[in-house]
Amino acid sequence: MDKRFLNLYFHDFARVAVASPRCKVADPKFNAQETIRLAREAADAGAVLVAFPELGLSAYTCDDLFHQRALLDAVLAALADVVAASSSLPLALVVGAPLRVNHVLFNCAVVVAGGRILGVVPKSYLPNYGEFYESRQFSAADNAAVDRISLLGQDVAFGPEQIFELENQPLFRFHVEICEDVWVPIPPSSYAALAGATVLVNLSASNVVVGKSGYRHQLVAQQSARCLAAYLYTSAGRGESTTDMAWDGQSLIYEKGDLLAESERFLDESHLIFADVDLERLSVDRMHTTTFAQSARRHAHEVGKFRVQPFSVTLPLDRDLPLARLVERFPYVPADGRRRDARCTEVYNIQVQALVQRLQSSGHQKVVIGISGGLDSTHALLVCAKAMDKLGLPRTNILAYTMPGFATSERTLRQARELMRVVGCTAHEIDIRPSCIQMLKDLGHPYAEGAEQYDVTFENVQAGERTSHLFRLANHHHAIVIGTGDLSELALGWCTYGVGDHMSHYNVNASVPKTLISHLVRWVADTKQIGETGSDVLIHVLETEISPELVPGKQGEAGKPAQVTEDFIGPYELQDFNLYYTIRYGFGPAKVAYLAWSAWHDRATGPWPEGGNPARNQYDLAAIKKNLGIFLWRFFKTSQFKRSCVPNGPKVGNGGSLSPRGDWRAPSDSEATVWMDELARIPD
């Protein structure tokens, strides 16, 4: 296998680091030594950027010592040591230092890589309230009279409007601001993001008071989310003066509102945190969110001020550098129990509210639904029950029909009957075999004459008969047909055109993938929403192997379905993973396969949601590639014509839907060539 394929940098990830070194006040030599030591540690770990705290080379709490020439000269000497050390380090460093420029003192971030100073960024906003008196010692960036300075014998760009671009990874473009800059209503990083910066860096000192840690989280999370960017936040720790303040050394790394890494607070020793930032995710979201470009245009005057400073470092592509970032195996289902319960509650309520609105707007008080004893129809029935409760209508207004055919098992038939009973709907049972035999006779199909020919026609006659009954029953009872087909089936084309898993009057499961439906049903069971007996029924449904039950079982295998869905289309847990990263981010097959490998290969421990099977939940790259091939071919080549004419149904999550009126518009006759070609290039 090509070692590069399993290297995070090959897939547009970048490892970044935030340092919180132990410092000594007014001892730049010591502080530079700690800075260099941590920078080497970050480089050894494969990082391409490491950020240090505000005024880290001098310490933040020097107060009027900042106006002492001896200290400022020592800072320059310390900076020279850092620059020299950087020549042998394959990463960029951002360090804080007080610097004199034309007789004015600025609180600066100095960006260093490869033995060069790439740029100097002065602080834009100086706090002068509460415990802060920065305007006493420093001047703000607006007071600078020049945009280039001479520093340690180098001609260097100076000013806050700078973006530093990694030439051998152009998606990695970072901007630096300092502490208070992100606390103001419009931070400089907002304009930097609009100008193309994907990674935002904040050199902060940030003393600690009660409640400040939580506010930092809110601030950084929101800025990273609004800017569709990664955000690295530093703060000073042990060693800063505690004359009037205290320090906790909290470091944070967020990506588009998601916390990737956080340091332990109040540590005695120097420390680093790391995170692998998904640069492609940020780029895709900016492309997808068209208002981002509109905002850049509206603020063109500010955006146009930015200068791009290119630099290069040697990316560690020749190393075994797997992704350290957690990739959840079930992107639609949070692994954390509390988040999962909250997700299930919200999805369930979205579906119920949508159905309530549809019934009220259409003037119907009854619904017709087919119950198979399997997963999808079970969940749809639960949604119908809750909707009737919310409307103040009896559950008997749910006209539920189980329609056994030639391959219906005793297990699923029993489960269908029990489920209808515990829900309290009006239960019916219609044997569709006589009408199917008549249809097969009309078609001249050999089965009608006694031959065991179980072909597609044989299967679709049964599916079609069920759907025909449901629609005519809805007409007869002034009701609407509730669909049961789910997002996963629609993505894979695992539904018969124009029949129950494809067509209905309203499909409450339209944008809910199979893995999420499984956990919604489990959640209803765990919370005893339909009683103890009902929960037992739901657990039995969850334990039932997924099958269309359209072909009779082979002789000697009574009770075992002749068709197991996942034997044909692959494991739903993998295909839902493929679906999420394909429609949510538009990632190519190589990136999707790499993420799947990072999540699923040979991992003996979680996280996975309750109900996952650790013994089964492992896939090597060959299995991932095989099943991804099934997904790509079915999704891009063979299934779009079914998605182009689906009934109404609510979108429930940001993982996307496949409604032709909503998230997904695509031609029905396009080719899958480019996806299959990229898949073929993935090493075995």
N, C-alpha and C positions, 0 to 999 in steps of 0.2 A: 504494500500500500504506500502511496505517496504520503510521506510524513507531513507535508504541508497541508494536506486536506484536513487534518485534525488539529491544525494550528489556528488559534483564534484570529490572528491577523489576516489569514487567508480569506476570512468571511466578513471583513469590514467591522470587526470588533477592535477596540483599542483598550489596553490596560492602562489605567491612570491611578495615581497615588496621591494621598494627602498626608502630610507629615505634621506631627506635633512634637518638636524636639524639646528636650529639657534645655533651658537657657540660663544664662547668667546676665544680670542687668549690667549694662555698660562694659561687657567683655566680648567684643566682636570676634576675637581670635577663637575663644572657646565655642562661641555660637557657630562660627564658620566650620569648625571641625565636626560639630554635631550635624550640621547641614550636609556636609560632604559624606559623612558616614551613612546617613539615612538615604542620601541620593544613590549611593552605591548599592545599598540594600534594595531600593526600588528598582534599579537597573537589573540587578540579579534576578528579580522576580518577573522581569519582562515588561515593566512599565515604560511608556514613552513620554510620560509627563509626571512630574512630582511638584506639588505646591506646598509652600511653607507659610508660616503665619506672618501677619503684618509686622513690619519693622523687626523681623526676626534676627537680623544680624546685630542689631544693637540692643534688642528687647524694647517692648512698647513703653514700659513704665520708666523711661529715663527723665521725663519731665524737662526741666530747664537744662539738664545735662546735654540735651540735643543742640544747644548753642555753644557747646565747648568744642574748640577746634580739635583737641586731642582725640575726642570720641569720634568726630566725623572723619578724621584722618585714619583712625583705626578701622572704621567701617569700610573705607576704600581699600585698605590693605586686606581685610577679610573678604571683600568682594573679589579682589584679584585672586585670592586663593580658590574661591568657588569657581571662578571662570577658568582658571588653569585646570582644576580637577575635572571640569566638564568636558575637556578635550578628549578624555578617555572613556566617557560615559555615553551610551547610546540612548539618551533621553534629554528632554528639555527640563530645566529647573526654573521655578518662579520663586524668587526670594524677596523679602521685604527689607528696605534700607532707607535711612534718611540721606538725601543727596542735595548738595548745593548746586544750584544752576543760576548763574548771573546774579550772585549775591542774595538769592532767594532759596529758602529751605523747603523742600518738598518731601512728603511722605510717599515713597515710591515702591512699585513692584518692578523688579529687574528680571527680565526674561533672558535666560542663558542656555546655550546649546553648542556643543562642538568647539569649545574654546572661544566662542564669540558671544558678545552681548547683542541679542536680537532686537531689543527695544526696552525703553523705560516708560512705565506708565505711572503718572502721578495721581494721587487721590483727588477725586472731583469734589466730594462733599466732606467738610470737616465739622464734626459735631462739637458744639460748644455749649452743652447743656448738661444738667445732672453732674455726673462725675467726670465728664469729658471737657478738656480745655485745649483741644488740638490747635485752635486758631492762635493760641498764645505762642506756639513754637513753629507752626507750619503755614504755608500758603496753599490755597487750592489750585487745582490744575488750570483754571481760567486765568490765573495770574502769570502764567508762563508767557514769555515774550518770544520764545523760539520753539521750533518743532524738531530741531536736531541739536544734539549736544556732543561734546567730546568727553568720553568717559574711559579711563584707563587706556588712553591712547587709541580708542576706537571711535569712529564717527557713528553715532547711534541715534535712531529715531526717538523722539520724546513727545509724549502726549497720550491722552486717554483713548483716542480713536485709532487703535491698532488691533489688527487681527493677525495671528501667527499661524501660518499654514504649513503643514507637514507635506513637503513636495511629493514624497513617495506614498502618501495616503491623503489625497486632497479632500476627502470628507472630514479629515481631522483639522479643524480650524478653531483655534481657541482665542478667547478674549479675557482680559484681566481687569477686574475692578477691586476696590479695597474697602472692606468693612462697611462703613456707613453708606457707601454708594448703592448697596442693594436695599437699604432701609428707606430710601426716599421714594416718592410716588412713581417716578419714571427713572429707573436705574439706567446707568450707561449701558449695561449688558442687554437691555431691551433693544436698543438701536444696533448693538453689535450683532445680536441674533438676526435681526432683519438684514444686516449687511453680510450675513453668511456664516457667522460663528456658530459652530455646533456644540462646542464645549465652553462653558463659562466658568471662570475661576475667580474665587474671592479670597484674597489674603486678608484675614481678619485677626484682630487680637481678641476682642469681645470678652470682657470680664463677665463673670457669672453672677446672677442674682436669682432669687426664687422665681420660677416660671419662665426664665429666659430660654432654657433649653427647648421647651415645647414651641416657643415662638420662632426660634431659629428653624425648627422643622417646618413650620407652616410657611415661613418666608421663603426658604430655599425650595420647598416642594412647589409652591405656587409659581415662583419665578421660572423654574425648570419646565413646568407645565405650560405656562403662557408662552414661553419662548421656544417650545418644542426643542429643548436642548438638554444636555447634561450639565449639572452644576456641581462644582467642587468647592466646598466651604471649609476653610481652616480657622482655627482659633488657638490662642496661646494657652500654654499649660504651666507645668511646674517650673519654677524659677523666676517668673515675673514677680515684681514687688507686690507684697500684700499690705503696703502701708495703708491704703484706703480701699483696695479692691481685692477680689479673689478670682481664680482662674480654673477652668475645668478641662481645657484642652479638647473640647468637643469638635470632632471632624465629621463631615457629612458628604456623601456623594449621592446625588439624585439624578434620575433620568426621566424626563417628561412626567414629573410628579411621582415617580416610583422610587422609593428608597433602595439604593443598591448596597450601601455600606455606611456604617456609623462606628465611631470609635467608642471605647469605654471611657467614661469621664473620670477625672480626678486621679489619673495614673501618675505614679512617681517618676517613671522612666520615659524616655523618648519612645515614640511609637509611630507606626504607619498603618493606614488602611488602604485597601486596593478595591478596584471595581473594574469590570470589563464593560465598557460602554459600547452599545450597538449603534454605530454611526449610520448604518443603512436604515435602521428603524427611524432615526431622526430625519434623515433625508426623505424617506418615503412619506412620513407624516407631513412634512412641510409641503411636499409636492401635492399630496392629497388634500390638504387643508388650503384651499385656494385663497382664503381670506388672509393667509400669511403674506402672500405676495402683494395682495391689495394694501395691506398695512405698510409693507416696505415702500410701495409707491407713494402712499400718502405722506410718509415721513422721509421722502427722498432727500430733503435738505440735510437732515441729520445723518442719514445712512451714507450719503455721498462723502462725508468727511473721513471715512475710515480708510486707512492704508493697510495693505496686506504685506506682511513681512514673511517671506518664504524661508524655510529651513529644512534640513534633512537630518534624519538619524537612521541608523541601521536597524531596520525592523528585525525582530528575532524569529524570522521565518524558518530558520534551519533547526529550531529547537522543538522539542516535544512540549508544547505549550497548550494544553487543553483549556477549555473555557472554565473559569472558576465561578462564573455567574450561575445562579440557580435557574434552570429552565424547567418549569413545571410540566410534568407529563400530561396533565389534563388542563390545557389552557382555558377551557370553558368552565372548569370546576375548581375553585380554590382548594388547596390542600389543607389550609388552616380551618379547623372546625367552626370557629366563630364566623369567619368570612364566608364559609360555605353555607352556613345556615342563613346568613344575611342575603347571600346571592339567591338561594332557593326561595326565600320569602319574597324577594323583589320580583323574580321571574314569574313566580306563581301569581302574584298580584297583578303584574302587567297582563298576563294572559287572561285572568279573570275579568279585569277592568275592560279589556278590549272586547271580550265576548259580551259583557253586559251592555256596552255601548252599541254593539252590532244588533243585539236583540231589541234594544229600545228604539234604535233608529229605524229598524225594519218593521217594527210593529209585531214581531213574533214573540210568543211566550213559550214555545216548545222547540226542542231540538231532537234530531234523530242522529244516532251514532251507532256504528258497528263495533262490537266488542269481540275481540279474538281471544282474549285471555293472555295476550302478550303485552309488551311494555308500552308501546306508543298509545294504543287505544285505552289502556289503563290510565295513563296520565291525562289524556284528553277527557276521559270520563270524570276524573277528579276535578278538573277545571270546570266542567259543566256543572257539577254538583255545587261547587263554591259560587258559581255565577248565579244559580237559582237561589241559593241562600241570600245572596246580596240583593237580588231583585225582590225578595219576599215571596217567591213562588215555590210551590211544592216540588220536591225532587222527582215526583211522579211525572212532571212535565218533560223529563228526560226520557225519551222513547229509545231504549237500548235494545239492540238486536244482536244476538250471536247466531251465526249462520254456518254451521258445520258443513264441510265438504268432504271430498274423497280422502283427504289426508289429515283431517283434523284429529289431533290426539285426544285421548281421554283426559290427559292432564290439562291441556289448555281449555277444553270445553268445561271441565269442572271449575277451573279458575274463573272463567267468564261468568258462569252461573253464580258462583260465590261472590264475585265482585259486584255484580248487579244487585244482589240481595243486600250486601252490607252498605252499599251506597244509598239504597232506597229508591232507585229509579223504577220506571215501568219496564219490566224485563220481558223480552220475547225471544223465541227460538224458532228459526226457519231453516229447515233442511233444504239446501240449495241443490242437492244432487239430482232430484227429478228434473228441475228446469235446466240444469247443466246437460243432462243426458239428452233432453229435447234439442238444445242448441247444438250439441255434438252430432246428433242425427241430422239436423238441418244442414250442417256443414259437411256431412259425409265423412266424419272423422272415424278412424278405425276403432277407437275406444267404444263407440256406441254399438259396435258389433262384437265386442268382447275382447278386442286386442289390447294388450298392455302397452299402449303408445303414449308415453308421458312427455309430450313435447310442449313447446311454448304455447301452442293453441290450447292444449289441454289445461295448462295453467291459467291462461288469460280468460278462458271461458268462465272459470270459477270466480276470478277476481271481478270480471265484468258483471256477472250475475249478482254478486253481492252489491256492487255499486248501483246497478239498475234498481234493485229492490229498495235501497236506501233513498234514492232520489224520488221514486214513486211513492214511497211511504211518507216522505216529507211533504209531497204535494197533497197526499190524501189527508194528512193530519195538520196542514197549515203550519209546518215546521221548517226549519233549515237543517241541512246536513252539516255536521261538524267533522272536519277532516282530521285524520290521525297521522298522516305522513310527516316525517321530521326533516330537519335540515341536512342531516348526514345522508339520508336516502336520496334527497333531491340532488345533493352534490354529486353523488356517485351514479345517479340515474337508476337507482335500485327501486324503481316504482313503475307500475304499468301505466302507460299513457291513458289518461281519461278515466281511470278507475280510482278506487277509494284512497289509496295511498298517494294519489296525485291530484284528484279532483274532489271538490266539495263546495258547499256554499260559503264556508268560512273555516279556515284551518288554524286552530289555536297553536299547533306545534310547528308552524311554518319555519320559524327561525331558531328552533331549539334543537341542538345536536343530540345524538343518541346518548353520549356519555353524560350530558347534563340531564336528560330525561331520566336516566337511571338513578341519578342522585336526587332528583326532585321526588321520584316515587319513594326512594329510601327515606328522604326527609319527612314525607307525609307519614310513612310507617313509624319512624322513630318518634315523631311528635304525637302519635296516636290520634290523628285528626279524624279518622273514621272508626275509632274504637279499637279495642284490643284484638277482636276477631278480624276486623278489617286490616289491621297491621300484619297479621299472620298471612292473610291472603296476598298482600302486597309483597311480602318477603318471598312467597312462593313464586310470584310472577318474576321477581328479580332473579331468582335462581333458575329460571327456565331458559334453555338454550334458544337463541334467536333463530327463527325459521319462518319462511312464508307458508309452510304447511300446505303446499299445493300438489306435491307428489307423494303417493302412498309409500310407507316404509318398506324396506326390503324384507323378504321372508326371513323369519327368525330374529328380527330386530324390532319386535312389537314395542311401541312406545317411544322408539328412537326416531327422530325426524330423518327422512331421507335427504332433506335439504337443510344444510346448516349455512346460514347467510354468510358468516365470516369465512367459510371455505371458498366462497366465490369472490368476495370483494375485499377480503383482508380484515384484520381486527379493527373494530370501530375505534378503539382507543388510539391506534396509530392513524387511522384515516381522519379522525376528528382533529388530531394534531396537525396533519398535513393540510386539512381544510382551513384551519385557523390561520396558519402562517401564509397560506396562499392567497386567501381573500382579504385578510385584514391588512397585510403589509405588502402583498405582491412579491414576496421573496421568490427567487429562483430555486429550482430543484436542489442545487448544491447547498444553498444556505438552509433550506428546509431539512435536508438529510443530515446536515451537520448538527442542527439544533436537536433533531430527533435522536441522533447518536448521543449527544451530550445529555439528553434527558433519560434515555432508555437503556443504554448499554450496560450490562453487567453490574448493575447497582443493587446491592443486596438490601439496602435500606431505602425508605421513602425519599421525599414525601409523595404520597398519593392519597386521594380521598378514601374515606372509609368504604370498604367494599372492594378495594383493589386487591389483586392477588399477587403478592410478591414473587411467588414461584413462577408465575407466568409473565409478569411485567418486565421482561428483559428481552431486548432485540439487538442483535449485532448489525453491523452496517449492511451486510448482504440482505438480511430480512427487511431492513428499513428501505433499502433501494428497491427491492422487489415490490413491496406494498406501495411505495411511492409511485412506482411505474403504473400500477393498477389505478391509483387515484388520478394521476395526470392524464392518462388516456381516457378514462371515463369522464372526467370533469371537463377537459378541454375539447375532446373530439366527439363524444357520443351522446352527451346528455343535455346540451343547452336547449334543444328544441322542446324538451319537457319543462324546463324552467321558464321558457318564454310565455307560458300560458297557465300559470298557477293561480289559484284563488287568493283572495285577500287573506291576510293574517298578520298579526302584530310582530314588529321587530322587537326583540327583547334585550339584545346585548350589543356591545361595541365590537364583538367578534364578527359582525356583518350578517347580512341576510342575502338571500338569492332571489328576492323579488325583482321582476323586470321593471317594476314601478319604483323601486327603491335603490338598494345598494348595488345591484348587479345588472348591467346592461351589456349584452354580448351577442355577437352573431351566432346563429344556430349552425352555420356551415363553415366555421373557421377550422384551421388545422392545429394539431398539437405538436407539430414538428420541432419547433424551437425548444419546447420543454423536454421532449423525449431526447433530443440531441444532447442537451445539457445533462440530463440524467445519465446518458450513456458514458459521459466523461467522468462520472464519479467513480473513483477507484473501488474495486471489490475488496 
